[in-house]
Amino acid sequence: MTVEFMPEQTEMLASSPAKEEEHPKPTAAEENRPVEAQDVVEKRPSFKEESNFLSDLKDHERKALFELQNKLEQHIAKEKLLRKDGNDDRDLSIWGVPLSSTNGDECTDVVLLKFLRARDFKAKDAFDMLRNTLLWRKENRVDSILGEGEGELGDEFGKAGFMDGVDRGGHPICYNVLGAFQDAETSNMVFGSDEGRKKFLRSRVKLMEQGIRALDMRPGGVSSLLHVTDLKDALGFSKKEVRDTIKQAVQLLQDNYPELVARNIVINAPFWYYALNAILNPFLTQRTRSKFVVVRPAKVTETLLRYIPSEAIPTHYGGLKRENDIEFSSEEGKVLELSIKASSFGTIEIPAHEAGETLLWDFVVLGWEVNYKAEFVPADEGSYTVIVQKGRKIGGSQEEPIRNSYRNNEPGKIVLTIENSGLKKKRIFYRFKVKTALSGEP
């Protein structure tokens, strides 16, 4: 919440005119700096996305691609790819990409490479997988699924999955929130009947199709998603129908959406998840297993930061992204990072060059448990420092980032002081903006 500080809401430091405290010069590690991907990526799982440029393919990969292209063209020419239904196979497409190479669409090879990689570049196996996927899409009317209204599935499914933002590599982020089914009534409605389970599976398919709309299937484009699956408050898997439905969903996505998920981060994983893993692993390929990152509750924010910038992580996961934020857009307020060593402190300064400006700041601490205060220090040494925020402790239970504002009556600067009295380094992610009266902003 943004707090507008009026004169009667501030306190004057009457003891002395404005004078900056004597602080030791911060080390290079403590200097304020933009947050770069290399700063936060510590260790990646074994999976790494490959190039989709033909020039980057190995000889056996290029050979397999040509073999798959020829097999497709032969079946399309003879109209043998799908069962006869009066449709012309030459117009076949998947995810908006034509499958016939004769169309000259540069996206075609990227799609075919996804099926090849899912089958270790065995052209026949990739062809069979593609054909089965096309048949499955036809039988389940997948191409028209995005035209279905939310009411056809139910409101509970909309809360359980949504697209929001992109990661550091530009992958659109798909959130699966299984805690949406935590209460007994919703659980029974979703998993207690064949109709409910079918709707659950269809909702997962619809979410995938929504995400694919945001992809770029051209060579060099971002052609896969990042999945974040939140198991907080999720049901245990003691019920057979729940286990079977989850297994079916995993198998369905693996069989029909090859190489469309670059990473699958499972957060807030409870102990029962590891038992579920033992059940699911036999159904997953080694390539699929290598994309999973499993995170216990205490490490959620730290892990998400390896893949997603702080400004794109929702506040309830420890980031700075607020829903319907009117103050900071994705184009403004670049996020910076300040590292504070154990038993030390750091400062953040926001300059105000003219009177009548509104200074707005937003920050979150990885690890929390720090002391924080904010002051306005006038440029005129004869003026008094204004206490904007009295010193207070931000504890581990803090869920929202700190956001505050101050309207100045004279030039100067806001100084935020954050003290780390703990035994481990703390990382602060922050951004700020200055709104002038001439900008027309309130």
C-alpha positions as CSV (number, residue, x, y, z in Angstrom):
1,M,0.0,0.0,0.0
2,T,1.3,3.4,-0.9
3,V,1.3,5.9,2.0
4,E,1.2,9.6,1.2
5,F,3.2,11.4,4.0
6,M,1.6,14.7,4.9
7,P,3.5,17.2,7.0
8,E,1.6,16.2,10.2
9,Q,2.5,12.6,9.6
10,T,6.3,13.2,9.7
11,E,8.7,14.0,12.6
12,M,11.5,16.5,12.6
13,L,14.9,15.6,13.9
14,A,15.3,18.5,16.2
15,S,18.5,17.5,17.6
16,S,20.7,18.5,14.7
17,P,20.6,19.9,11.1
18,A,20.7,17.5,8.2
19,K,24.0,15.7,8.3
20,E,24.7,12.4,6.7
21,E,25.9,9.6,8.9
22,E,29.5,8.5,8.6
23,H,29.2,5.1,7.0
24,P,32.1,2.9,5.9
25,K,32.4,2.7,2.1
26,P,30.6,-0.4,0.8
27,T,32.6,-3.1,-0.9
28,A,32.1,-3.9,-4.6
29,A,29.9,-6.7,-3.6
30,E,27.7,-4.3,-1.6
31,E,27.3,-1.7,-4.3
32,N,23.9,-1.1,-5.9
33,R,23.8,-2.8,-9.3
34,P,21.2,-4.1,-11.8
35,V,20.2,-7.7,-11.3
36,E,21.6,-9.8,-14.0
37,A,20.8,-13.4,-14.8
38,Q,24.4,-14.5,-14.0
39,D,24.1,-13.0,-10.6
40,V,21.2,-15.3,-9.6
41,V,21.7,-18.5,-11.5
42,E,23.7,-20.7,-9.3
43,K,23.1,-24.2,-10.6
44,R,20.9,-25.5,-13.4
45,P,19.5,-28.9,-13.8
46,S,21.0,-31.1,-16.5
47,F,18.5,-30.1,-19.2
48,K,19.6,-27.4,-21.7
49,E,17.6,-26.2,-24.6
50,E,19.1,-26.9,-28.0
51,S,19.3,-24.6,-31.0
52,N,16.6,-24.8,-33.7
53,F,18.8,-23.5,-36.5
54,L,19.5,-26.1,-39.2
55,S,23.1,-25.0,-39.3
56,D,23.5,-26.0,-35.6
57,L,22.2,-29.5,-36.0
58,K,24.5,-32.5,-36.0
59,D,24.7,-34.6,-39.1
60,H,22.5,-37.4,-37.7
61,E,19.9,-34.9,-36.4
62,R,19.7,-33.2,-39.8
63,K,19.4,-36.6,-41.5
64,A,16.5,-37.5,-39.1
65,L,14.8,-34.2,-39.8
66,F,14.9,-34.8,-43.6
67,E,13.6,-38.4,-43.1
68,L,10.7,-37.1,-41.0
69,Q,9.9,-34.4,-43.6
70,N,9.9,-37.0,-46.4
71,K,7.7,-39.4,-44.5
72,L,5.2,-36.7,-43.8
73,E,5.1,-35.5,-47.4
74,Q,4.5,-39.1,-48.6
75,H,1.6,-39.6,-46.2
76,I,0.1,-36.2,-46.9
77,A,0.3,-36.7,-50.6
78,K,-1.6,-40.1,-50.3
79,E,-3.9,-38.6,-47.6
80,K,-2.9,-41.3,-45.3
81,L,-1.8,-39.2,-42.3
82,L,-5.2,-39.1,-40.7
83,R,-8.3,-41.2,-41.0
84,K,-10.4,-40.1,-44.0
85,D,-12.9,-37.5,-43.0
86,G,-13.1,-35.4,-46.1
87,N,-10.3,-33.0,-45.1
88,D,-7.3,-32.4,-47.3
89,D,-4.2,-33.5,-45.4
90,R,-2.2,-30.9,-47.3
91,D,-3.7,-28.2,-45.1
92,L,-2.8,-30.0,-41.8
93,S,-1.2,-27.8,-39.2
94,I,-0.5,-27.9,-35.4
95,W,-0.4,-24.9,-33.1
96,G,-0.9,-22.7,-36.2
97,V,2.1,-24.1,-38.0
98,P,1.7,-26.0,-41.3
99,L,3.2,-29.5,-41.3
100,S,4.0,-29.7,-45.0
101,S,7.5,-28.4,-45.8
102,T,6.2,-27.3,-49.2
103,N,4.5,-24.4,-47.5
104,G,7.9,-22.8,-47.0
105,D,7.0,-21.8,-43.4
106,E,10.2,-21.5,-41.3
107,C,8.3,-22.6,-38.2
108,T,7.6,-26.1,-39.6
109,D,11.1,-27.5,-38.9
110,V,11.0,-26.1,-35.4
111,V,7.8,-28.0,-34.7
112,L,9.2,-31.2,-36.3
113,L,12.4,-30.9,-34.2
114,K,10.3,-31.0,-31.0
115,F,8.9,-34.4,-31.9
116,L,12.3,-35.6,-33.0
117,R,14.0,-34.6,-29.7
118,A,11.2,-36.2,-27.7
119,R,12.0,-39.5,-29.5
120,D,15.8,-39.2,-29.5
121,F,15.9,-38.3,-33.3
122,K,14.3,-41.6,-34.3
123,A,12.3,-40.4,-37.3
124,K,9.8,-43.3,-37.3
125,D,9.1,-42.9,-33.6
126,A,8.7,-39.1,-34.0
127,F,6.4,-39.7,-37.0
128,D,4.2,-42.0,-34.9
129,M,4.1,-39.6,-32.0
130,L,3.1,-36.7,-34.3
131,R,0.4,-38.8,-36.0
132,N,-1.0,-39.9,-32.6
133,T,-1.0,-36.3,-31.4
134,L,-2.9,-35.1,-34.5
135,L,-5.5,-37.9,-34.0
136,W,-5.8,-37.0,-30.3
137,R,-6.3,-33.3,-31.1
138,K,-9.0,-34.1,-33.7
139,E,-10.9,-36.5,-31.4
140,N,-10.8,-34.1,-28.5
141,R,-11.6,-30.9,-30.5
142,V,-8.4,-29.3,-29.2
143,D,-8.2,-26.7,-32.0
144,S,-11.4,-25.1,-30.8
145,I,-10.7,-25.3,-27.1
146,L,-9.7,-21.7,-26.7
147,G,-13.2,-20.7,-27.9
148,E,-14.8,-22.4,-25.0
149,G,-16.0,-20.1,-22.3
150,E,-14.8,-20.4,-18.7
151,G,-18.3,-21.5,-17.7
152,E,-18.0,-24.7,-19.7
153,L,-15.3,-25.9,-17.4
154,G,-16.1,-24.1,-14.2
155,D,-14.6,-21.1,-12.2
156,E,-12.6,-23.4,-10.0
157,F,-10.3,-24.3,-12.9
158,G,-9.5,-20.7,-13.8
159,K,-8.0,-20.2,-10.3
160,A,-5.9,-23.4,-10.7
161,G,-4.0,-22.3,-13.7
162,F,-3.0,-19.0,-15.5
163,M,-0.3,-17.4,-17.6
164,D,1.6,-14.4,-16.1
165,G,4.8,-12.8,-17.3
166,V,8.1,-14.2,-18.7
167,D,11.3,-15.6,-17.2
168,R,14.8,-14.4,-17.7
169,G,15.0,-16.3,-21.0
170,G,11.8,-14.9,-22.3
171,H,9.8,-18.0,-21.7
172,P,6.1,-17.3,-20.9
173,I,5.3,-18.5,-17.4
174,C,2.4,-20.8,-16.7
175,Y,1.3,-21.2,-13.1
176,N,-0.5,-24.3,-11.9
177,V,-2.0,-23.8,-8.4
178,L,-3.2,-27.2,-7.1
179,G,-4.1,-25.7,-3.7
180,A,-7.2,-24.3,-5.5
181,F,-8.8,-27.8,-5.0
182,Q,-8.0,-28.0,-1.3
183,D,-11.5,-27.9,0.2
184,A,-13.5,-31.1,0.3
185,E,-16.4,-29.8,-1.7
186,T,-14.2,-28.6,-4.6
187,S,-12.1,-31.8,-4.4
188,N,-15.1,-34.1,-4.7
189,M,-16.5,-32.0,-7.5
190,V,-13.3,-32.2,-9.5
191,F,-11.9,-35.6,-8.7
192,G,-15.0,-37.5,-7.4
193,S,-16.7,-38.1,-10.8
194,D,-15.7,-39.0,-14.4
195,E,-17.1,-35.7,-15.6
196,G,-15.1,-33.7,-13.1
197,R,-11.9,-35.5,-13.9
198,K,-12.4,-35.0,-17.6
199,K,-12.9,-31.2,-17.0
200,F,-9.7,-31.1,-15.0
201,L,-7.8,-32.7,-17.9
202,R,-9.4,-30.4,-20.4
203,S,-8.5,-27.4,-18.3
204,R,-4.8,-28.5,-18.3
205,V,-5.0,-28.8,-22.1
206,K,-6.6,-25.4,-22.5
207,L,-3.9,-23.8,-20.3
208,M,-1.2,-25.3,-22.5
209,E,-2.9,-24.0,-25.7
210,Q,-3.1,-20.6,-24.1
211,G,0.6,-20.6,-23.4
212,I,1.5,-21.8,-26.9
213,R,-0.2,-18.8,-28.3
214,A,2.5,-16.7,-26.7
215,L,5.4,-18.7,-28.2
216,D,7.5,-17.9,-31.2
217,M,8.1,-21.0,-33.3
218,R,10.6,-19.4,-35.7
219,P,14.2,-20.5,-35.5
220,G,15.9,-18.6,-32.6
221,G,12.5,-17.7,-31.1
222,V,11.3,-18.7,-27.6
223,S,9.3,-21.8,-28.4
224,S,8.7,-23.3,-24.9
225,L,7.1,-22.4,-21.6
226,L,8.3,-22.2,-18.0
227,H,5.9,-24.1,-15.7
228,V,5.6,-23.3,-12.0
229,T,3.5,-25.8,-10.1
230,D,2.5,-24.7,-6.6
231,L,1.6,-27.5,-4.2
232,K,0.9,-25.3,-1.2
233,D,-2.3,-26.6,0.5
234,A,-2.7,-29.1,-2.3
235,L,-4.5,-32.3,-1.5
236,G,-2.5,-35.4,-0.5
237,F,-2.6,-38.2,-3.0
238,S,-4.1,-40.9,-0.8
239,K,-7.1,-41.1,-3.0
240,K,-6.7,-43.4,-6.0
241,E,-8.8,-41.2,-8.3
242,V,-6.6,-38.2,-7.5
243,R,-3.4,-40.1,-8.2
244,D,-4.8,-41.6,-11.4
245,T,-5.9,-38.2,-12.7
246,I,-2.6,-36.6,-12.0
247,K,-0.8,-39.5,-13.7
248,Q,-3.1,-39.2,-16.7
249,A,-2.5,-35.4,-16.9
250,V,1.3,-35.9,-16.8
251,Q,1.1,-38.6,-19.5
252,L,-1.2,-36.6,-21.7
253,L,1.0,-33.5,-21.7
254,Q,4.2,-35.5,-22.3
255,D,2.7,-37.4,-25.2
256,N,1.1,-34.5,-27.0
257,Y,3.2,-31.4,-26.1
258,P,6.8,-32.4,-26.7
259,E,9.5,-30.0,-25.9
260,L,7.0,-27.2,-25.1
261,V,8.1,-26.9,-21.5
262,A,11.7,-25.7,-20.9
263,R,11.5,-26.1,-17.1
264,N,9.0,-27.4,-14.6
265,I,9.5,-25.9,-11.2
266,V,7.5,-27.6,-8.4
267,I,7.3,-25.3,-5.4
268,N,6.1,-25.7,-1.8
269,A,6.7,-29.5,-2.3
270,P,5.4,-31.4,0.8
271,F,6.8,-34.8,1.8
272,W,4.1,-36.7,0.1
273,Y,5.2,-35.3,-3.3
274,Y,8.3,-37.5,-3.1
275,A,6.1,-40.6,-2.8
276,L,4.1,-39.3,-5.8
277,N,7.4,-38.9,-7.7
278,A,8.2,-42.5,-7.3
279,I,4.8,-43.3,-8.9
280,L,5.2,-40.8,-11.8
281,N,8.9,-41.4,-12.7
282,P,8.3,-44.7,-14.6
283,F,5.9,-42.8,-16.9
284,L,8.4,-40.0,-17.6
285,T,11.2,-40.0,-20.1
286,Q,14.7,-39.1,-18.8
287,R,14.5,-35.9,-20.8
288,T,11.3,-34.9,-19.1
289,R,12.7,-35.8,-15.7
290,S,15.7,-33.6,-16.3
291,K,13.5,-30.5,-16.6
292,F,12.0,-30.8,-13.1
293,V,13.2,-28.6,-10.2
294,V,11.6,-29.5,-6.8
295,V,11.6,-26.8,-4.1
296,R,10.7,-27.0,-0.4
297,P,8.8,-24.0,1.0
298,A,11.8,-22.3,2.6
299,K,13.6,-22.1,-0.7
300,V,10.8,-20.9,-3.0
301,T,11.8,-17.3,-3.5
302,E,15.5,-18.1,-3.8
303,T,14.9,-20.7,-6.4
304,L,12.4,-18.7,-8.5
305,L,14.9,-15.8,-8.6
306,R,17.3,-18.1,-10.5
307,Y,14.9,-18.3,-13.4
308,I,12.5,-15.3,-13.1
309,P,13.3,-11.6,-12.4
310,S,12.0,-10.2,-9.1
311,E,9.6,-7.8,-10.9
312,A,7.9,-10.8,-12.6
313,I,7.5,-12.9,-9.4
314,P,4.2,-12.4,-7.7
315,T,4.4,-10.8,-4.2
316,H,3.0,-14.0,-2.5
317,Y,6.1,-15.8,-3.8
318,G,8.5,-13.2,-2.5
319,G,8.7,-11.0,-5.7
320,L,7.7,-7.4,-6.5
321,K,4.9,-8.1,-9.0
322,R,1.6,-6.8,-7.7
323,E,-1.7,-7.6,-9.4
324,N,-3.0,-4.6,-11.4
325,D,-0.1,-2.4,-10.3
326,I,-0.7,1.2,-11.4
327,E,2.7,2.5,-10.1
328,F,5.3,0.3,-11.7
329,S,4.9,-1.2,-15.2
330,S,7.3,-3.7,-16.8
331,E,8.9,-0.9,-18.7
332,E,9.8,1.3,-15.8
333,G,11.4,1.0,-12.4
334,K,14.3,-1.3,-13.3
335,V,15.1,-3.6,-10.4
336,L,18.5,-3.2,-8.7
337,E,20.1,-5.5,-6.1
338,L,21.9,-4.6,-2.9
339,S,23.9,-7.3,-1.0
340,I,24.4,-6.7,2.7
341,K,26.9,-8.8,4.6
342,A,26.2,-10.3,7.9
343,S,26.3,-7.9,10.9
344,S,26.4,-5.0,8.5
345,F,24.1,-2.5,6.8
346,G,23.5,-0.9,3.4
347,T,21.8,2.3,2.1
348,I,19.7,3.1,-0.9
349,E,19.5,6.7,-2.0
350,I,16.7,8.2,-4.2
351,P,17.6,11.8,-5.3
352,A,14.9,14.5,-5.5
353,H,16.3,17.4,-7.5
354,E,13.3,19.7,-7.2
355,A,10.7,20.5,-4.6
356,G,7.2,19.0,-5.1
357,E,8.3,15.7,-6.4
358,T,6.9,12.4,-5.2
359,L,9.4,9.7,-4.5
360,L,8.1,6.1,-4.6
361,W,10.1,3.0,-3.7
362,D,9.5,-0.7,-3.6
363,F,11.8,-3.4,-2.1
364,V,11.8,-7.0,-0.9
365,V,14.5,-8.8,1.1
366,L,15.5,-12.3,0.4
367,G,15.5,-13.9,3.8
368,W,13.9,-11.0,5.6
369,E,14.7,-10.4,9.4
370,V,16.3,-7.0,8.9
371,N,15.9,-3.5,10.4
372,Y,14.6,-0.8,8.1
373,K,14.2,3.0,8.3
374,A,13.6,5.8,5.8
375,E,14.7,9.4,6.0
376,F,14.5,12.5,3.8
377,V,17.8,14.3,3.9
378,P,17.5,17.9,2.5
379,A,20.3,19.2,0.2
380,D,20.4,22.4,2.3
381,E,22.6,21.6,5.3
382,G,20.6,24.1,7.3
383,S,17.4,22.1,7.0
384,Y,16.4,19.2,9.2
385,T,16.3,15.6,8.3
386,V,12.7,14.2,8.2
387,I,11.9,10.8,9.5
388,V,9.7,9.1,6.9
389,Q,9.7,5.6,8.5
390,K,10.9,5.0,12.0
391,G,13.3,2.1,12.4
392,R,11.5,-1.2,12.6
393,K,12.2,-4.9,12.2
394,I,10.9,-6.7,9.2
395,G,10.4,-10.3,10.3
396,G,10.3,-13.7,8.5
397,S,6.5,-13.6,8.5
398,Q,6.5,-10.6,6.2
399,E,4.7,-11.6,3.0
400,E,4.5,-8.4,1.0
401,P,7.3,-6.2,-0.2
402,I,7.7,-2.8,1.3
403,R,6.2,0.0,-0.7
404,N,6.2,3.6,0.4
405,S,6.3,7.2,-1.0
406,Y,7.2,10.7,0.1
407,R,6.4,14.1,-1.3
408,N,9.3,16.6,-0.7
409,N,9.1,20.3,-0.1
410,E,12.7,21.0,-1.0
411,P,15.6,19.3,-3.0
412,G,17.3,16.4,-1.3
413,K,17.2,12.7,-1.2
414,I,15.5,9.7,0.4
415,V,17.9,7.5,2.3
416,L,16.7,3.9,3.1
417,T,18.9,2.2,5.7
418,I,18.7,-1.6,6.0
419,E,20.6,-3.3,8.8
420,N,21.4,-7.0,8.6
421,S,22.1,-8.2,12.2
422,G,21.9,-11.8,11.1
423,L,24.7,-14.3,10.4
424,K,24.1,-14.6,6.7
425,K,24.3,-12.2,3.8
426,K,20.9,-10.7,2.7
427,R,19.9,-9.6,-0.7
428,I,17.6,-6.7,-1.3
429,F,15.8,-6.3,-4.6
430,Y,14.5,-2.8,-5.1
431,R,13.2,-0.2,-7.6
432,F,12.1,3.4,-7.4
433,K,10.6,6.2,-9.4
434,V,10.3,10.0,-9.1
435,K,7.1,11.7,-10.1
436,T,7.2,15.4,-10.8
437,A,4.3,17.8,-10.7
438,L,4.9,18.5,-14.4
439,S,4.5,14.9,-15.4
440,G,0.7,15.1,-14.8
441,E,0.9,12.1,-12.5
442,P,-1.1,12.3,-9.2
